[in-house]
Amino acid sequence: MRRILFFLLLFLAAPAAAEPVRLFDNVLSFDLPPAFRPMTAADIAKKYPTQNPPQHGYTDSDNLIVTLVATRNVNPGHTPDKLKAFGEAIHRSISGRAGITMHRHGVTSIGGAEWYALDFAAETANEPVENRLRVGIRQGYVVIFSVNATTRVFPQREAELLRVLETLKLD
């Protein structure tokens, strides 16, 4: 009886498995943490009130303080050999804005593929946000993937968000 209770307790205490997600006709894949859900169009518009909001978003709550977002831009001129130059252009654009504190940037390897990493904090109208943005290029398209959380909760969520980034695959 003790063994049954032990295994039942072990089963109930085990963390839920991440859910594999594939986007953009299976071009991008990553593991979505348990309790995250797709953001609605209204969620995306609220969190990213820009002319070009992300095409896909995920969050773990209605308050949108932790999000994962992805965008793909198709252009025949995009080629993998342009990753560093393209990433540096994004770096210059982001780091030149008021309220940005760049922590690191540069080419990194994820799952055997090269990505351009930009890790930065941004002052926003509501509260500061920590961003971990990854840019990947394949022949004819660019994928931009970002995980972020308010600086208030980022320290508690950082390991989970970095695990998501470690699962990125670009085909």
DSSP file (Angstrom, degrees, kcal/mol; ACC not computed):
  #  RESIDUE AA STRUCTURE BP1 BP2  ACC     N-H-->O    O-->H-N    N-H-->O    O-->H-N    TCO  KAPPA ALPHA  PHI   PSI    X-CA   Y-CA   Z-CA
    1    1 A M     >        0   0    0      0, 0.0     4,-2.3     0, 0.0     5,-0.2   0.000 360.0 360.0 360.0 -39.9    0.0    0.0    0.0
    2    2 A R  H  >  +     0   0    0      1,-0.2     4,-2.9     2,-0.2     5,-0.2   0.908 360.0  52.2 -62.7 -40.8    2.9    2.4    0.8
    3    3 A R  H  > S+     0   0    0      2,-0.2     4,-2.8     1,-0.2     5,-0.2   0.916 108.6  50.1 -62.5 -42.1    4.4    1.7   -2.6
    4    4 A I  H  > S+     0   0    0      1,-0.2     4,-2.3     2,-0.2    -1,-0.2   0.931 113.1  45.9 -62.0 -45.5    1.2    2.5   -4.3
    5    5 A L  H  X S+     0   0    0     -4,-2.3     4,-2.6     2,-0.2    -2,-0.2   0.893 112.0  52.5 -63.9 -39.7    0.9    5.8   -2.4
    6    6 A F  H  X S+     0   0    0     -4,-2.9     4,-2.6     2,-0.2    -2,-0.2   0.941 112.5  43.6 -61.3 -48.4    4.5    6.6   -3.0
    7    7 A F  H  X S+     0   0    0     -4,-2.8     4,-2.5     2,-0.2    -2,-0.2   0.860 113.5  51.8 -67.6 -35.6    4.2    6.1   -6.8
    8    8 A L  H  X S+     0   0    0     -4,-2.3     4,-2.4    -5,-0.2    -1,-0.2   0.927 112.3  45.7 -64.3 -44.9    0.9    8.0   -6.9
    9    9 A L  H  X S+     0   0    0     -4,-2.6     4,-2.0     2,-0.2    -2,-0.2   0.905 112.8  50.7 -63.9 -42.3    2.5   10.9   -5.0
   10   10 A L  H  X S+     0   0    0     -4,-2.6     4,-1.1     2,-0.2    -2,-0.2   0.910 111.2  48.8 -61.6 -43.4    5.5   10.8   -7.3
   11   11 A F  H  < S+     0   0    0     -4,-2.5     3,-0.4     1,-0.2    -2,-0.2   0.914 113.3  46.1 -63.4 -44.0    3.2   10.8  -10.4
   12   12 A L  H  < S+     0   0    0     -4,-2.4    -1,-0.2     1,-0.2    -2,-0.2   0.807 113.5  49.4 -70.2 -29.5    1.2   13.8   -9.1
   13   13 A A  H  < S+     0   0    0     -4,-2.0    -1,-0.2    -5,-0.2    -2,-0.2   0.631  86.0 106.9 -85.5 -14.3    4.4   15.7   -8.1
   14   14 A A  S  < S-     0   0    0     -4,-1.1     3,-0.1    -3,-0.4     2,-0.0  -0.381  80.1-106.3 -66.3 140.3    6.1   15.2  -11.5
   15   15 A P        -     0   0    0      0, 0.0    -1,-0.1     0, 0.0    -2,-0.1  -0.352  37.8-102.9 -67.1 148.2    6.2   18.3  -13.6
   16   16 A A        -     0   0    0      1,-0.1     2,-0.1    -3,-0.1    -3,-0.0  -0.375  41.9-104.9 -68.3 149.2    3.9   18.4  -16.6
   17   17 A A        -     0   0    0      1,-0.1    -1,-0.1    16,-0.1     2,-0.1  -0.451  32.3-109.3 -77.0 147.1    5.5   17.8  -19.9
   18   18 A A        -     0   0    0     -2,-0.1    -1,-0.1    15,-0.1    13,-0.0  -0.425  30.7-124.7 -70.8 151.5    6.2   20.6  -22.4
   19   19 A E  E     -A   32   0A   0     13,-2.9    13,-3.4    -2,-0.1     2,-0.2  -0.876  19.3-126.2-102.3 123.2    4.0   20.6  -25.5
   20   20 A P  E     -A   31   0A   0      0, 0.0     2,-0.4     0, 0.0    11,-0.2  -0.480  27.6-165.0 -68.1 135.9    5.8   20.7  -28.8
   21   21 A V  E     -A   30   0A   0      9,-3.0     9,-1.9    -2,-0.2     2,-0.4  -0.970   8.7-168.1-123.6 137.6    4.7   23.5  -31.1
   22   22 A R  E     +A   29   0A   0     -2,-0.4     2,-0.3     7,-0.2     7,-0.2  -0.996  13.8 178.9-126.6 128.4    5.3   23.9  -34.8
   23   23 A L  E  >> +A   28   0A   0      5,-2.9     5,-1.8    -2,-0.4     4,-1.1  -0.786  51.5  31.8-124.7 166.1    4.6   27.2  -36.6
   24   24 A F  T >45S-     0   0    0     -2,-0.3     3,-1.0     1,-0.2    -1,-0.2   0.929 135.0 -44.6  55.6  55.6    4.9   28.6  -40.1
   25   25 A D  T 345S-     0   0    0      1,-0.3    -1,-0.2    -3,-0.2    -2,-0.1   0.894 113.3 -52.9  55.9  42.9    4.2   25.4  -42.0
   26   26 A N  T 345S+     0   0    0      2,-0.2    -1,-0.3     1,-0.1    -2,-0.2   0.636 109.4 122.1  69.7  18.0    6.6   23.5  -39.7
   27   27 A V  T <<5S+     0   0    0     -4,-1.1   144,-3.3    -3,-1.0     2,-0.4   0.900  73.6  37.3 -72.9 -41.9    9.5   25.9  -40.2
   28   28 A L  E   < +AB  23 170A   0     -5,-1.8    -5,-2.9   142,-0.2     2,-0.3  -0.914  67.7 175.8-115.2 136.2    9.8   26.8  -36.5
   29   29 A S  E     +AB  22 169A   0    140,-2.3   140,-2.1    -2,-0.4     2,-0.3  -0.986   7.2 153.1-136.6 152.9    9.4   24.4  -33.6
   30   30 A F  E     -A   21   0A   0     -9,-1.9    -9,-3.0    -2,-0.3     2,-0.6  -0.962  45.1 -97.3-163.6 166.1    9.9   24.8  -29.8
   31   31 A D  E     -A   20   0A   0    133,-0.4   136,-0.1    -2,-0.3   137,-0.1  -0.858  32.5-146.6 -97.9 119.5    8.6   23.2  -26.6
   32   32 A L  E     -A   19   0A   0    -13,-3.4   -13,-2.9    -2,-0.6     3,-0.1  -0.722  22.5-119.6 -84.7 126.5    5.8   25.2  -24.9
   33   33 A P    >   -     0   0    0      0, 0.0     3,-1.5     0, 0.0   -16,-0.1  -0.245  38.4 -87.8 -63.3 153.8    5.9   25.1  -21.1
   34   34 A P  T 3  S+     0   0    0      0, 0.0     3,-0.1     0, 0.0   -16,-0.1  -0.254 112.6  29.1 -57.4 150.4    2.9   23.6  -19.3
   35   35 A A  T 3  S+     0   0    0      1,-0.3     2,-0.2    -3,-0.1    24,-0.1   0.320  90.3 122.4  78.9  -5.0    0.1   26.1  -18.5
   36   36 A F    <   -     0   0    0     -3,-1.5    -1,-0.3    22,-0.1    24,-0.3  -0.624  39.7-173.4 -84.6 149.3    0.9   28.3  -21.5
   37   37 A R  E     -C   59   0B   0     22,-3.0    22,-2.4    -2,-0.2    24,-0.1  -0.933  33.8 -86.3-135.8 158.5   -1.9   29.0  -23.9
   38   38 A P  E     -C   58   0B   0      0, 0.0    20,-0.3     0, 0.0     2,-0.3  -0.401  46.0-120.1 -62.6 141.8   -2.1   30.7  -27.3
   39   39 A M        -     0   0    0     18,-3.2    18,-0.3     1,-0.1     2,-0.1  -0.619  25.8-124.0 -79.6 142.7   -2.7   34.5  -27.0
   40   40 A T     >  -     0   0    0     -2,-0.3     4,-2.4     1,-0.1     5,-0.2  -0.333  28.0-103.5 -76.2 167.6   -5.8   35.8  -28.7
   41   41 A A  H  > S+     0   0    0      1,-0.2     4,-2.3     2,-0.2     5,-0.2   0.872 126.4  52.4 -58.9 -36.8   -5.7   38.5  -31.3
   42   42 A A  H  > S+     0   0    0      2,-0.2     4,-2.2     1,-0.2    -1,-0.2   0.893 107.4  51.3 -67.1 -40.0   -6.9   40.9  -28.6
   43   43 A D  H  > S+     0   0    0      2,-0.2     4,-2.8     1,-0.2     5,-0.3   0.941 111.7  47.0 -59.5 -47.9   -4.1   39.7  -26.2
   44   44 A I  H  X S+     0   0    0     -4,-2.4     4,-2.9     1,-0.2    -2,-0.2   0.913 112.3  49.5 -63.5 -42.9   -1.5   40.4  -28.9
   45   45 A A  H  < S+     0   0    0     -4,-2.3    -1,-0.2    -5,-0.2    -2,-0.2   0.874 113.8  46.7 -63.7 -36.9   -2.9   43.8  -29.8
   46   46 A K  H  < S+     0   0    0     -4,-2.2    -2,-0.2    -5,-0.2    -1,-0.2   0.932 119.7  37.5 -70.1 -46.3   -2.9   44.8  -26.1
   47   47 A K  H  < S+     0   0    0     -4,-2.8    -2,-0.2     1,-0.2    -3,-0.2   0.845 129.7  30.8 -75.9 -35.1    0.6   43.5  -25.4
   48   48 A Y     <  +     0   0    0     -4,-2.9     2,-2.6    -5,-0.3    -1,-0.2  -0.635  67.4 176.8-126.9  72.4    2.1   44.6  -28.7
   49   49 A P        +     0   0    0      0, 0.0     2,-0.2     0, 0.0    -4,-0.1  -0.351  40.7 122.0 -78.6  64.7    0.2   47.7  -29.9
   50   50 A T  S    S-     0   0    0     -2,-2.6    -2,-0.1     1,-0.1     0, 0.0  -0.701  78.2-108.1-119.6 171.9    2.5   48.2  -33.0
   51   51 A Q  S    S+     0   0    0      1,-0.3    -1,-0.1    -2,-0.2    -3,-0.0   0.820 117.9  34.4 -68.8 -30.6    1.9   48.3  -36.7
   52   52 A N  S    S+     0   0    0     -3,-0.0    -1,-0.3     0, 0.0     3,-0.1  -0.667  81.7 179.8-125.2  75.9    3.5   44.9  -37.1
   53   53 A P        -     0   0    0      0, 0.0    -8,-0.1     0, 0.0    -9,-0.0  -0.241  43.0 -77.0 -70.8 165.4    2.7   42.8  -34.0
   54   54 A P        -     0   0    0      0, 0.0    17,-0.2     0, 0.0     3,-0.1  -0.235  33.1-135.7 -58.0 151.8    4.0   39.2  -33.6
   55   55 A Q  S    S+     0   0    0     15,-1.1     2,-0.3     1,-0.2    16,-0.2   0.768  87.9  25.5 -82.0 -27.2    2.1   36.6  -35.7
   56   56 A H  E     + D   0  70B   0     14,-2.0    14,-2.4   -12,-0.0     2,-0.3  -0.993  68.3 175.9-137.1 144.3    1.9   34.1  -32.8
   57   57 A G  E     - D   0  69B   0     -2,-0.3   -18,-3.2   -18,-0.3     2,-0.3  -0.994   9.8-166.9-147.8 153.2    2.0   34.5  -29.1
   58   58 A Y  E     +CD  38  68B   0     10,-2.5    10,-2.2    -2,-0.3     2,-0.3  -0.986  10.4 173.6-138.7 146.1    1.7   32.4  -26.0
   59   59 A T  E     -CD  37  67B   0    -22,-2.4   -22,-3.0    -2,-0.3     8,-0.2  -0.951  32.9-138.9-146.4 164.4    1.1   33.4  -22.3
   60   60 A D  S    S+     0   0    0      6,-0.9     2,-0.3    -2,-0.3     7,-0.1   0.432  85.3  19.5-105.6  -0.7    0.5   31.7  -19.0
   61   61 A S  S >  S-     0   0    0      5,-0.3     3,-1.3   -24,-0.1     5,-0.2  -0.990  76.5-107.5-160.8 164.3   -2.1   34.2  -17.7
   62   62 A D  T 3  S+     0   0    0     -2,-0.3    -1,-0.0     1,-0.2   -23,-0.0   0.659 110.7  69.3 -70.5 -16.2   -4.5   36.9  -18.7
   63   63 A N  T 3  S-     0   0    0      1,-0.0    -1,-0.2     3,-0.0     0, 0.0   0.590  93.0-144.2 -81.5  -7.6   -2.2   39.6  -17.2
   64   64 A L    <   +     0   0    0     -3,-1.3     3,-0.1     2,-0.1    -2,-0.1   0.762  54.8 135.2  57.6  32.7    0.3   39.0  -20.0
   65   65 A I  S    S+     0   0    0      1,-0.2    85,-1.6    84,-0.1     2,-0.4   0.626  70.9  42.5 -87.5 -11.8    3.4   39.5  -17.9
   66   66 A V  E    S+ E   0 149B   0     83,-0.2    -6,-0.9    -5,-0.2    -5,-0.3  -0.983  78.5 162.4-130.7 121.1    5.2   36.4  -19.3
   67   67 A T  E     -DE  59 148B   0     81,-2.4    81,-2.5    -2,-0.4     2,-0.4  -0.957  30.5-155.9-139.7 157.2    4.9   35.9  -23.1
   68   68 A L  E     -DE  58 147B   0    -10,-2.2   -10,-2.5    -2,-0.3     2,-0.3  -0.997  25.3-179.2-125.7 131.1    6.5   34.0  -25.9
   69   69 A V  E     -DE  57 146B   0     77,-2.6    77,-2.5    -2,-0.4     2,-0.3  -0.965  11.1-167.4-136.9 153.4    6.1   35.4  -29.4
   70   70 A A  E     +DE  56 145B   0    -14,-2.4   -14,-2.0    -2,-0.3   -15,-1.1  -0.998   5.0 179.2-141.8 142.9    7.1   34.5  -33.0
   71   71 A T  E     - E   0 144B   0     73,-2.1    73,-2.8    -2,-0.3     2,-0.4  -0.996   9.5-160.5-139.9 142.1    7.2   36.3  -36.3
   72   72 A R  E     - E   0 143B   0     -2,-0.3     2,-0.5    71,-0.2    71,-0.2  -0.994   3.1-165.9-124.8 131.3    8.3   35.1  -39.7
   73   73 A N  E     - E   0 142B   0     69,-2.7    69,-2.5    -2,-0.4     2,-0.5  -0.972  11.9-148.9-114.6 123.8    9.1   37.5  -42.5
   74   74 A V  E     + E   0 141B   0     -2,-0.5    67,-0.3    67,-0.2    66,-0.1  -0.801  32.1 146.9 -95.9 130.3    9.4   36.0  -46.0
   75   75 A N    >   -     0   0    0     65,-2.8     3,-2.1    -2,-0.5    65,-0.2  -0.854  46.0-137.9-161.9 123.3   11.9   37.7  -48.4
   76   76 A P  T 3  S+     0   0    0      0, 0.0    64,-0.2     0, 0.0    65,-0.1   0.748 102.0  64.6 -58.2 -23.2   13.9   36.0  -51.2
   77   77 A G  T 3  S+     0   0    0     63,-0.2     2,-0.4    62,-0.1    64,-0.1   0.617  76.4 103.0 -76.6 -12.2   16.9   38.1  -50.2
   78   78 A H    <   +     0   0    0     -3,-2.1    62,-3.6    62,-0.0    63,-0.3  -0.599  46.9 165.2 -74.8 124.4   17.2   36.5  -46.8
   79   79 A T    >   -     0   0    0     -2,-0.4     3,-2.3    60,-0.2     4,-0.1  -0.984  47.7-115.1-138.5 149.5   20.0   34.0  -46.7
   80   80 A P  G >  S+     0   0    0      0, 0.0     3,-1.8     0, 0.0     4,-0.3   0.794 111.2  65.9 -55.2 -31.4   21.8   32.3  -43.8
   81   81 A D  G 3  S+     0   0    0      1,-0.3     4,-0.3     2,-0.1     3,-0.2   0.632  96.3  58.6 -67.2 -11.2   25.1   34.0  -44.6
   82   82 A K  G <> S+     0   0    0     -3,-2.3     4,-2.7     1,-0.2    -1,-0.3   0.323  74.4 103.9 -97.4   6.7   23.5   37.4  -43.7
   83   83 A L  H <> S+     0   0    0     -3,-1.8     4,-3.2     1,-0.2     5,-0.2   0.932  80.2  45.4 -56.4 -52.6   22.6   36.4  -40.1
   84   84 A K  H  > S+     0   0    0     -4,-0.3     4,-2.6     1,-0.2    -1,-0.2   0.933 116.4  44.8 -61.5 -47.5   25.4   38.3  -38.4
   85   85 A A  H  > S+     0   0    0     -4,-0.3     4,-1.7     2,-0.2    -1,-0.2   0.904 115.8  47.6 -63.5 -41.3   24.9   41.5  -40.4
   86   86 A F  H  X S+     0   0    0     -4,-2.7     4,-2.0     2,-0.2    -2,-0.2   0.926 112.9  48.9 -65.3 -44.7   21.1   41.3  -40.0
   87   87 A G  H  X S+     0   0    0     -4,-3.2     4,-2.6    -5,-0.3    -2,-0.2   0.892 109.7  51.6 -61.5 -40.8   21.4   40.7  -36.3
   88   88 A E  H  X S+     0   0    0     -4,-2.6     4,-2.5    -5,-0.2    -1,-0.2   0.856 107.5  53.1 -66.4 -33.8   23.8   43.6  -35.8
   89   89 A A  H  X S+     0   0    0     -4,-1.7     4,-2.1     2,-0.2    -1,-0.2   0.909 110.6  46.8 -65.8 -41.5   21.3   45.9  -37.7
   90   90 A I  H  X S+     0   0    0     -4,-2.0     4,-2.8     2,-0.2     5,-0.3   0.916 110.7  53.6 -64.5 -41.9   18.5   44.7  -35.3
   91   91 A H  H  X S+     0   0    0     -4,-2.6     4,-3.1     1,-0.2     5,-0.3   0.933 109.2  47.6 -57.2 -47.9   20.9   45.3  -32.4
   92   92 A R  H  X S+     0   0    0     -4,-2.5     4,-1.2     1,-0.2    -1,-0.2   0.903 112.9  49.6 -61.2 -40.8   21.6   48.9  -33.5
   93   93 A S  H  < S+     0   0    0     -4,-2.1     4,-0.2     2,-0.2    -2,-0.2   0.925 117.7  38.4 -64.5 -45.9   17.9   49.5  -33.9
   94   94 A I  H >< S+     0   0    0     -4,-2.8     3,-1.7     1,-0.2    -2,-0.2   0.947 115.6  49.7 -72.5 -48.5   17.0   48.2  -30.5
   95   95 A S  H 3< S+     0   0    0     -4,-3.1    -1,-0.2     1,-0.3     5,-0.2   0.712 103.2  63.0 -68.4 -18.5   19.9   49.6  -28.5
   96   96 A G  T 3< S+     0   0    0     -4,-1.2    -1,-0.3    -5,-0.3     2,-0.2   0.547  85.2  96.9 -80.7  -6.6   19.5   53.0  -30.0
   97   97 A R  S X  S-     0   0    0     -3,-1.7     3,-1.2    -4,-0.2     2,-0.1  -0.547  84.9-102.7 -84.6 148.7   16.0   53.4  -28.4
   98   98 A A  T 3  S+     0   0    0      1,-0.2    25,-0.1    -2,-0.2     3,-0.1  -0.400 104.2  26.0 -64.7 142.5   15.5   55.2  -25.1
   99   99 A G  T 3  S+     0   0    0      1,-0.3    24,-2.0    23,-0.1     2,-0.5   0.553  89.2 128.1  83.0   8.8   15.0   52.9  -22.1
  100  100 A I  E <   -F  122   0B   0     -3,-1.2     2,-0.5    22,-0.2    -1,-0.3  -0.848  36.4-172.3-101.6 132.1   16.9   49.9  -23.5
  101  101 A T  E     -F  121   0B   0     20,-2.6    20,-2.5    -2,-0.5     2,-0.5  -0.949  15.8-151.0-119.8 108.2   19.7   48.2  -21.5
  102  102 A M  E     -F  120   0B   0     -2,-0.5    18,-0.3    18,-0.2     3,-0.1  -0.663  16.7-180.0 -82.5 126.1   21.4   45.7  -23.7
  103  103 A H  E     -     0   0B   0     16,-3.0     2,-0.3    -2,-0.5    17,-0.2   0.867  64.9 -23.6 -90.0 -45.1   22.9   42.8  -21.7
  104  104 A R  E     -F  119   0B   0     15,-1.7    15,-2.7     2,-0.0    -1,-0.4  -0.985  55.3-178.4-162.2 159.0   24.4   40.8  -24.6
  105  105 A H  E     +F  118   0B   0     -2,-0.3     2,-0.2    13,-0.2    13,-0.2  -0.976  28.2  94.1-158.5 153.9   24.2   40.2  -28.3
  106  106 A G  E    S-F  117   0B   0     11,-1.8    11,-3.2    -2,-0.3     2,-0.2  -0.796  70.9 -45.0 146.6 174.0   25.9   38.1  -30.9
  107  107 A V  E     +F  116   0B   0      9,-0.2     2,-0.3    -2,-0.2     9,-0.2  -0.501  56.7 174.9 -73.1 136.9   25.7   34.9  -32.9
  108  108 A T  E     -F  115   0B   0      7,-3.3     7,-3.0    -2,-0.2     2,-0.5  -0.927  28.0-118.5-138.4 162.1   24.9   31.8  -30.8
  109  109 A S  E     +F  114   0B   0     -2,-0.3     2,-0.4     5,-0.2     5,-0.2  -0.897  26.8 176.5-107.7 131.6   24.2   28.1  -31.5
  110  110 A I  E >  S-F  113   0B   0      3,-2.9     3,-1.8    -2,-0.5    56,-0.1  -0.975  75.1 -17.0-132.5 118.7   21.0   26.5  -30.6
  111  111 A G  T 3  S-     0   0    0     -2,-0.4     3,-0.1     1,-0.3    -1,-0.1   0.835 127.6 -53.0  57.9  34.8   20.4   22.9  -31.5
  112  112 A G  T 3  S+     0   0    0      1,-0.3     2,-0.3    57,-0.0    -1,-0.3   0.454 119.2 103.4  82.5   0.0   23.2   22.9  -34.0
  113  113 A A  E <  S-F  110   0B   0     -3,-1.8    -3,-2.9    23,-0.0     2,-0.4  -0.851  72.4-114.7-114.8 152.1   21.9   26.0  -35.9
  114  114 A E  E     +F  109   0B   0     -2,-0.3    23,-0.4    -5,-0.2     2,-0.3  -0.696  35.8 171.9 -87.5 136.0   23.1   29.6  -35.7
  115  115 A W  E     -F  108   0B   0     -7,-3.0    -7,-3.3    -2,-0.4     2,-0.6  -0.921  33.7-120.9-131.5 157.3   20.9   32.3  -34.3
  116  116 A Y  E     -FG 107 135B   0     19,-2.7    19,-2.3    -2,-0.3     2,-0.4  -0.927  32.3-153.2-101.0 123.8   21.5   35.9  -33.4
  117  117 A A  E     -FG 106 134B   0    -11,-3.2   -11,-1.8    -2,-0.6     2,-0.4  -0.804  17.1-179.4-102.2 136.0   20.8   36.5  -29.7
  118  118 A L  E     -FG 105 133B   0     15,-2.6    15,-3.0    -2,-0.4     2,-0.5  -0.961   2.9-176.4-132.1 115.8   19.8   39.8  -28.2
  119  119 A D  E     +FG 104 132B   0    -15,-2.7   -16,-3.0    -2,-0.4   -15,-1.7  -0.961  24.4 142.5-113.6 120.8   19.2   39.9  -24.4
  120  120 A F  E     -FG 102 131B   0     11,-2.0    11,-3.4    -2,-0.5     2,-0.4  -0.981  44.8-124.7-155.0 161.5   18.0   43.2  -23.1
  121  121 A A  E     -FG 101 130B   0    -20,-2.5   -20,-2.6    -2,-0.3     2,-0.4  -0.884  25.6-162.3-108.3 144.9   15.8   45.1  -20.7
  122  122 A A  E     -FG 100 129B   0      7,-2.7     7,-2.5    -2,-0.4     2,-0.5  -0.993  17.0-134.7-131.2 131.0   13.2   47.6  -21.9
  123  123 A E        -     0   0    0    -24,-2.0     2,-0.2    -2,-0.4    -2,-0.0  -0.712  34.4-176.6 -76.9 128.3   11.4   50.3  -19.9
  124  124 A T        -     0   0    0     -2,-0.5   -25,-0.0     1,-0.0     0, 0.0  -0.716  41.8 -98.8-120.8 174.8    7.8   50.2  -20.9
  125  125 A A  S    S+     0   0    0     -2,-0.2    -1,-0.0     1,-0.1    -2,-0.0   0.848 121.2  32.2 -61.8 -34.7    4.7   52.3  -20.0
  126  126 A N  S    S-     0   0    0      1,-0.3    -1,-0.1    -3,-0.0    -3,-0.0   0.950 130.7 -36.3 -89.5 -61.2    3.6   49.8  -17.4
  127  127 A E  S    S-     0   0    0     -5,-0.1    -1,-0.3    24,-0.0    -2,-0.1  -0.979  72.4 -74.2-161.1 159.2    6.8   48.3  -16.0
  128  128 A P        -     0   0    0      0, 0.0    23,-2.3     0, 0.0    24,-0.4  -0.202  45.1-155.4 -61.0 148.8   10.2   47.2  -17.1
  129  129 A V  E     -GH 122 150B   0     -7,-2.5    -7,-2.7    21,-0.3     2,-0.5  -0.982  10.5-141.5-129.8 136.3   10.5   44.0  -19.2
  130  130 A E  E     -GH 121 149B   0     19,-3.1    19,-1.8    -2,-0.4     2,-0.4  -0.852  25.2-165.3 -93.6 131.4   13.4   41.5  -19.7
  131  131 A N  E     -GH 120 148B   0    -11,-3.4   -11,-2.0    -2,-0.5     2,-0.4  -0.935  20.6-170.8-121.1 140.3   13.6   40.2  -23.3
  132  132 A R  E     -GH 119 147B   0     15,-2.4    15,-2.0    -2,-0.4     2,-0.4  -0.909  22.6-176.2-126.4 101.1   15.5   37.3  -24.8
  133  133 A L  E     -GH 118 146B   0    -15,-3.0   -15,-2.6    -2,-0.4     2,-0.4  -0.818   9.3-168.2-107.0 137.2   15.2   37.6  -28.5
  134  134 A R  E     -GH 117 145B   0     11,-3.5    11,-3.0    -2,-0.4     2,-0.5  -0.988   3.1-162.3-127.4 135.0   16.5   35.1  -31.1
  135  135 A V  E     -GH 116 144B   0    -19,-2.3   -19,-2.7    -2,-0.4     2,-0.4  -0.965   9.2-177.6-118.5 126.9   16.8   35.7  -34.8
  136  136 A G  E     - H   0 143B   0      7,-2.8     7,-3.0    -2,-0.5     2,-0.4  -0.970   7.4-159.6-125.0 142.1   17.2   32.9  -37.3
  137  137 A I  E     + H   0 142B   0    -23,-0.4     2,-0.3    -2,-0.4     5,-0.2  -0.972  13.4 169.4-124.1 134.6   17.6   33.1  -41.1
  138  138 A R  E >   - H   0 141B   0      3,-2.3     3,-2.3    -2,-0.4     2,-0.3  -0.848  57.5 -60.5-127.4 169.0   17.0   30.4  -43.7
  139  139 A Q  T 3  S+     0   0    0     -2,-0.3   -60,-0.2     1,-0.3   -62,-0.1  -0.318 124.3   0.4 -54.4 111.5   16.9   30.8  -47.4
  140  140 A G  T 3  S+     0   0    0    -62,-3.6   -65,-2.8    -2,-0.3     2,-0.3   0.403 123.1  58.7  93.0  -2.2   14.1   33.2  -48.1
  141  141 A Y  E <   -EH  74 138B   0     -3,-2.3    -3,-2.3   -67,-0.3     2,-0.4  -0.999  56.4-146.4-157.1 159.1   12.9   34.0  -44.6
  142  142 A V  E     -EH  73 137B   0    -69,-2.5   -69,-2.7    -2,-0.3     2,-0.5  -0.979  13.9-158.9-122.1 136.8   13.7   35.3  -41.1
  143  143 A V  E     -EH  72 136B   0     -7,-3.0    -7,-2.8    -2,-0.4     2,-0.5  -0.976   3.6-166.2-116.0 130.3   12.2   34.1  -37.9
  144  144 A I  E     -EH  71 135B   0    -73,-2.8   -73,-2.1    -2,-0.5     2,-0.4  -0.975   9.2-179.2-116.5 124.9   12.2   36.2  -34.8
  145  145 A F  E     -EH  70 134B   0    -11,-3.0   -11,-3.5    -2,-0.5     2,-0.4  -0.980   2.1-178.5-126.5 134.6   11.4   34.5  -31.5
  146  146 A S  E     -EH  69 133B   0    -77,-2.5   -77,-2.6    -2,-0.4     2,-0.4  -0.995  16.4-166.8-137.8 139.1   11.2   36.2  -28.1
  147  147 A V  E     +EH  68 132B   0    -15,-2.0   -15,-2.4    -2,-0.4     2,-0.3  -0.968  25.7 166.2-114.9 140.2   10.6   35.2  -24.6
  148  148 A N  E     +EH  67 131B   0    -81,-2.5   -81,-2.4    -2,-0.4     2,-0.3  -0.996  17.2 175.7-153.5 158.8    9.9   38.0  -22.1
  149  149 A A  E     -EH  66 130B   0    -19,-1.8   -19,-3.1    -2,-0.3   -83,-0.2  -0.979  43.9 -86.8-155.5 154.1    8.7   38.8  -18.6
  150  150 A T  E >>  - H   0 129B   0    -85,-1.6     4,-2.2    -2,-0.3     3,-1.0  -0.321  42.3-115.9 -60.7 150.0    8.4   41.8  -16.4
  151  151 A T  T 34 S+     0   0    0    -23,-2.3    -1,-0.1     1,-0.3   -22,-0.1   0.761 113.7  65.4 -62.5 -22.2   11.6   42.4  -14.4
  152  152 A R  T 34 S+     0   0    0    -24,-0.4    -1,-0.3     1,-0.2     4,-0.2   0.883 117.4  22.4 -66.0 -38.8    9.5   41.8  -11.3
  153  153 A V  T X> S+     0   0    0     -3,-1.0     4,-1.3   -88,-0.1     3,-0.8   0.549  98.4  93.6-106.4 -10.2    8.9   38.1  -12.2
  154  154 A F  H >X S+     0   0    0     -4,-2.2     4,-2.0     1,-0.2     3,-0.6   0.884  80.0  57.2 -55.1 -44.2   11.7   37.4  -14.6
  155  155 A P  H 34 S+     0   0    0      0, 0.0     4,-0.4     0, 0.0    -1,-0.2   0.873 110.2  45.3 -56.9 -35.7   14.1   36.0  -11.9
  156  156 A Q  H <4 S+     0   0    0     -3,-0.8    -2,-0.2     1,-0.2     4,-0.2   0.754 122.7  36.1 -76.1 -23.7   11.6   33.3  -11.0
  157  157 A R  H <X S+     0   0    0     -4,-1.3     4,-2.4    -3,-0.6     5,-0.2   0.498  87.9  97.0-107.3  -6.9   10.8   32.5  -14.6
  158  158 A E  H  X S+     0   0    0     -4,-2.0     4,-2.8     1,-0.2     5,-0.2   0.889  83.2  49.7 -55.7 -48.0   14.2   32.8  -16.3
  159  159 A A  H  > S+     0   0    0     -4,-0.4     4,-1.8     1,-0.2    -1,-0.2   0.914 112.8  48.0 -60.2 -43.0   15.2   29.1  -16.2
  160  160 A E  H  > S+     0   0    0     -4,-0.2     4,-1.4     2,-0.2    -1,-0.2   0.906 113.5  47.2 -63.8 -42.6   11.9   28.1  -17.7
  161  161 A L  H  X S+     0   0    0     -4,-2.4     4,-1.8     1,-0.2    -2,-0.2   0.883 110.3  51.8 -68.8 -38.6   12.1   30.7  -20.4
  162  162 A L  H  X S+     0   0    0     -4,-2.8     4,-1.9    -5,-0.2    -1,-0.2   0.847 104.5  57.7 -67.0 -32.4   15.7   29.8  -21.3
  163  163 A R  H  X S+     0   0    0     -4,-1.8     4,-0.7    -5,-0.2    -1,-0.2   0.891 103.7  53.3 -62.4 -38.3   14.6   26.2  -21.6
  164  164 A V  H >< S+     0   0    0     -4,-1.4     3,-1.4     1,-0.2  -133,-0.4   0.948 108.2  49.4 -59.6 -47.8   12.1   27.2  -24.3
  165  165 A L  H >< S+     0   0    0     -4,-1.8     3,-1.4     1,-0.3    -1,-0.2   0.860 104.2  59.5 -60.9 -35.2   14.9   29.0  -26.2
  166  166 A E  H 3< S+     0   0    0     -4,-1.9    -1,-0.3     1,-0.3    -2,-0.2   0.692 102.5  54.4 -66.5 -17.8   17.1   25.9  -26.0
  167  167 A T  T << S+     0   0    0     -3,-1.4    -1,-0.3    -4,-0.7    -2,-0.2   0.448  78.1 128.2 -95.7  -0.6   14.4   23.9  -27.8
  168  168 A L    <   -     0   0    0     -3,-1.4     2,-0.4    -4,-0.3  -138,-0.2  -0.290  33.0-179.9 -59.8 135.6   14.2   26.2  -30.8
  169  169 A K  E     -B   29   0A   0   -140,-2.1  -140,-2.3   -57,-0.1     2,-0.5  -0.998  11.8-164.8-138.0 136.4   14.5   24.5  -34.2
  170  170 A L  E      B   28   0A   0     -2,-0.4  -142,-0.2  -142,-0.2  -143,-0.1  -0.971 360.0 360.0-124.7 116.8   14.4   26.2  -37.6
  171  171 A D              0   0    0   -144,-3.3  -143,-0.1    -2,-0.5  -144,-0.1   0.404 360.0 360.0-105.9 360.0   13.9   24.0  -40.7
